[in-house]
Amino acid sequence: MMMHRLAGAWWRALLTVTLLAGALALPAAAADAETIAACLKAERSAERDGHACIGKLSKPCIAAPGGETTAGMIQCTQREIKAWDALLNTEYKQLLDKLQPKSAERIRAAQRAWIKMRDGDCGLSYETFEGGTIAGVIAAGCMLDRTATRALQLQDLRTSNIYE
């Protein structure tokens, strides 16, 4: 019963975030991807892990006029989630291309497990605040953090020498 309620709450939050993002004008995805890529290049050049790039798009967006509202915060965060999700998918595909079949299947299984964990974590975050206006903001922030962190993990795996 609890899992069913959690799943329902999570999907409502995801639907809310998606509808709000679609209803509001979003900047070009290519420019957002370039912003994240430039930040990561600078971070990696300085031998840092890239976590400082999380929020690179959403924080200034939230600080701009209109971004401080609940809908604005969700829109800004969704915008950045899309950029990180695109990077995650690119890193995942490039990593799979490097791997032998057995290792590729392990990564696929790990990715499926990660998706379940992310959805469970963020669903729980939403449920904790369900009924309040902050619930969607919290859920979107969770999705951003989990998605960006996983993209960085996959990038680290892809660029490591262990698969060469």
Kinemage of the C-alpha trace (Angstrom):
@kinemage 1
@onewidth
@group {chain A} dominant
@subgroup {mainchain}
@vectorlist {calphas} color= white
{ca met a 1} P 0.000 0.000 0.000
{ca met a 2} L 2.788 2.421 0.942
{ca met a 3} L 4.690 1.723 -2.298
{ca his a 4} L 1.521 2.239 -4.352
{ca arg a 5} L 0.912 5.577 -2.623
{ca leu a 6} L 4.571 6.529 -3.080
{ca ala a 7} L 4.494 5.635 -6.772
{ca gly a 8} L 1.282 7.653 -7.266
{ca ala a 9} L 2.709 10.670 -5.486
{ca trp a 10} L 5.947 10.485 -7.420
{ca trp a 11} L 4.201 10.298 -10.778
{ca arg a 12} L 1.988 13.250 -9.855
{ca ala a 13} L 5.122 15.250 -9.033
{ca leu a 14} L 6.812 14.224 -12.259
{ca leu a 15} L 3.702 15.112 -14.235
{ca thr a 16} L 3.521 18.504 -12.505
{ca val a 17} L 7.176 19.243 -13.272
{ca thr a 18} L 6.794 18.110 -16.875
{ca leu a 19} L 3.602 20.103 -17.459
{ca leu a 20} L 5.044 23.245 -15.936
{ca ala a 21} L 8.231 22.933 -17.947
{ca gly a 22} L 6.261 22.401 -21.130
{ca ala a 23} L 3.923 25.278 -20.428
{ca leu a 24} L 6.709 27.782 -19.906
{ca ala a 25} L 9.193 28.788 -22.585
{ca leu a 26} L 12.500 27.001 -22.129
{ca pro a 27} L 15.793 28.218 -23.588
{ca ala a 28} L 17.453 26.267 -26.359
{ca ala a 29} L 18.677 22.896 -25.117
{ca ala a 30} L 21.889 23.249 -27.128
{ca ala a 31} L 22.906 26.404 -25.259
{ca asp a 32} L 22.196 24.720 -21.918
{ca ala a 33} L 24.237 21.674 -22.912
{ca glu a 34} L 27.101 23.965 -23.935
{ca thr a 35} L 26.955 25.755 -20.569
{ca ile a 36} L 27.208 22.462 -18.678
{ca ala a 37} L 29.960 21.192 -21.001
{ca ala a 38} L 32.019 24.375 -20.550
{ca cys a 39} L 31.640 24.189 -16.786
{ca leu a 40} L 32.689 20.530 -16.755
{ca lys a 41} L 35.675 21.242 -18.973
{ca ala a 42} L 36.855 23.963 -16.585
{ca glu a 43} L 36.241 21.771 -13.533
{ca arg a 44} L 38.021 18.766 -15.032
{ca ser a 45} L 40.937 20.958 -16.159
{ca ala a 46} L 41.291 22.091 -12.558
{ca glu a 47} L 41.198 18.428 -11.509
{ca arg a 48} L 37.853 18.783 -9.749
{ca asp a 49} L 35.003 16.295 -9.916
{ca gly a 50} L 32.456 18.517 -11.674
{ca his a 51} L 29.860 18.635 -8.889
{ca ala a 52} L 30.242 22.427 -8.789
{ca cys a 53} L 28.484 22.462 -12.174
{ca ile a 54} L 25.249 21.176 -10.641
{ca gly a 55} L 23.052 24.243 -10.398
{ca lys a 56} L 24.960 26.124 -13.093
{ca leu a 57} L 21.730 26.706 -15.016
{ca ser a 58} L 19.036 26.534 -12.356
{ca lys a 59} L 20.539 28.820 -9.707
{ca pro a 60} L 20.850 31.932 -11.911
{ca cys a 61} L 17.460 31.140 -13.433
{ca ile a 62} L 15.837 30.966 -9.991
{ca ala a 63} L 17.525 34.262 -9.028
{ca ala a 64} L 16.062 35.984 -12.113
{ca pro a 65} L 12.665 37.713 -12.038
{ca gly a 66} L 9.918 35.079 -11.979
{ca gly a 67} L 12.286 32.328 -10.981
{ca glu a 68} L 11.591 32.714 -7.279
{ca thr a 69} L 8.014 31.433 -7.590
{ca thr a 70} L 7.190 27.767 -7.108
{ca ala a 71} L 6.446 27.380 -10.808
{ca gly a 72} L 9.601 29.311 -11.690
{ca met a 73} L 11.796 27.155 -9.461
{ca ile a 74} L 10.376 23.994 -11.005
{ca gln a 75} L 10.811 25.381 -14.517
{ca cys a 76} L 14.408 26.390 -13.871
{ca thr a 77} L 15.259 23.055 -12.305
{ca gln a 78} L 13.538 21.093 -15.084
{ca arg a 79} L 15.550 23.054 -17.625
{ca glu a 80} L 18.766 21.916 -15.987
{ca ile a 81} L 17.544 18.335 -15.522
{ca lys a 82} L 17.076 18.141 -19.294
{ca ala a 83} L 20.656 19.259 -19.918
{ca trp a 84} L 22.098 16.753 -17.442
{ca asp a 85} L 19.838 13.967 -18.699
{ca ala a 86} L 21.093 14.541 -22.234
{ca leu a 87} L 24.682 14.369 -20.956
{ca leu a 88} L 23.878 11.228 -18.950
{ca asn a 89} L 22.455 9.528 -22.054
{ca thr a 90} L 25.466 10.498 -24.151
{ca glu a 91} L 27.917 9.260 -21.521
{ca tyr a 92} L 25.957 6.018 -21.094
{ca lys a 93} L 25.955 5.289 -24.837
{ca gln a 94} L 29.653 6.127 -25.185
{ca leu a 95} L 30.508 3.940 -22.209
{ca leu a 96} L 28.543 1.013 -23.642
{ca asp a 97} L 30.456 1.383 -26.917
{ca lys a 98} L 33.758 0.906 -25.033
{ca leu a 99} L 32.761 -2.231 -23.198
{ca gln a 100} L 32.873 -5.925 -23.911
{ca pro a 101} L 29.410 -7.557 -23.970
{ca lys a 102} L 29.582 -8.941 -20.413
{ca ser a 103} L 30.616 -5.577 -18.950
{ca ala a 104} L 28.039 -3.756 -21.069
{ca glu a 105} L 25.297 -5.967 -19.642
{ca arg a 106} L 26.499 -5.178 -16.113
{ca ile a 107} L 26.308 -1.454 -16.845
{ca arg a 108} L 22.806 -1.878 -18.311
{ca ala a 109} L 21.693 -3.717 -15.169
{ca ala a 110} L 23.323 -1.075 -12.963
{ca gln a 111} L 21.589 1.695 -14.911
{ca arg a 112} L 18.178 0.022 -14.560
{ca ala a 113} L 18.804 -0.338 -10.802
{ca trp a 114} L 19.945 3.284 -10.578
{ca ile a 115} L 16.734 4.492 -12.266
{ca lys a 116} L 14.650 2.598 -9.701
{ca met a 117} L 16.728 4.008 -6.855
{ca arg a 118} L 16.493 7.575 -8.199
{ca asp a 119} L 12.745 7.308 -8.654
{ca gly a 120} L 12.333 5.838 -5.179
{ca asp a 121} L 14.509 8.465 -3.524
{ca cys a 122} L 12.818 11.346 -5.302
{ca gly a 123} L 9.369 9.849 -4.791
{ca leu a 124} L 10.054 9.686 -1.079
{ca ser a 125} L 11.244 13.295 -1.136
{ca tyr a 126} L 8.004 14.312 -2.815
{ca glu a 127} L 5.835 12.287 -0.450
{ca thr a 128} L 7.472 13.874 2.577
{ca phe a 129} L 6.193 17.290 1.452
{ca glu a 130} L 3.072 16.146 -0.411
{ca gly a 131} L 0.267 18.653 -0.128
{ca gly a 132} L 2.625 21.594 0.205
{ca thr a 133} L 3.747 23.898 -2.557
{ca ile a 134} L 7.372 22.911 -1.950
{ca ala a 135} L 6.787 19.233 -2.861
{ca gly a 136} L 7.336 19.763 -6.603
{ca val a 137} L 10.403 21.910 -5.977
{ca ile a 138} L 11.899 19.263 -3.676
{ca ala a 139} L 11.167 16.454 -6.147
{ca ala a 140} L 12.677 18.422 -9.040
{ca gly a 141} L 15.770 19.242 -6.971
{ca cys a 142} L 16.175 15.571 -6.124
{ca met a 143} L 15.905 14.616 -9.809
{ca leu a 144} L 18.493 17.236 -10.713
{ca asp a 145} L 20.948 16.094 -8.072
{ca arg a 146} L 20.559 12.385 -8.834
{ca thr a 147} L 20.670 12.830 -12.628
{ca ala a 148} L 23.697 15.130 -12.628
{ca thr a 149} L 25.590 12.951 -10.166
{ca arg a 150} L 24.926 9.846 -12.273
{ca ala a 151} L 26.053 11.661 -15.431
{ca leu a 152} L 29.320 12.534 -13.674
{ca gln a 153} L 29.742 8.929 -12.513
{ca leu a 154} L 29.248 7.593 -16.031
{ca gln a 155} L 31.657 10.188 -17.407
{ca asp a 156} L 34.253 9.100 -14.856
{ca leu a 157} L 33.783 5.460 -15.838
{ca arg a 158} L 34.005 6.279 -19.535
{ca thr a 159} L 37.149 8.367 -19.211
{ca ser a 160} L 38.963 6.038 -16.828
{ca asn a 161} L 41.634 3.735 -18.198
{ca ile a 162} L 40.137 0.605 -16.680
{ca tyr a 163} L 38.270 -0.311 -19.863
{ca glu a 164} L 41.149 0.110 -22.287
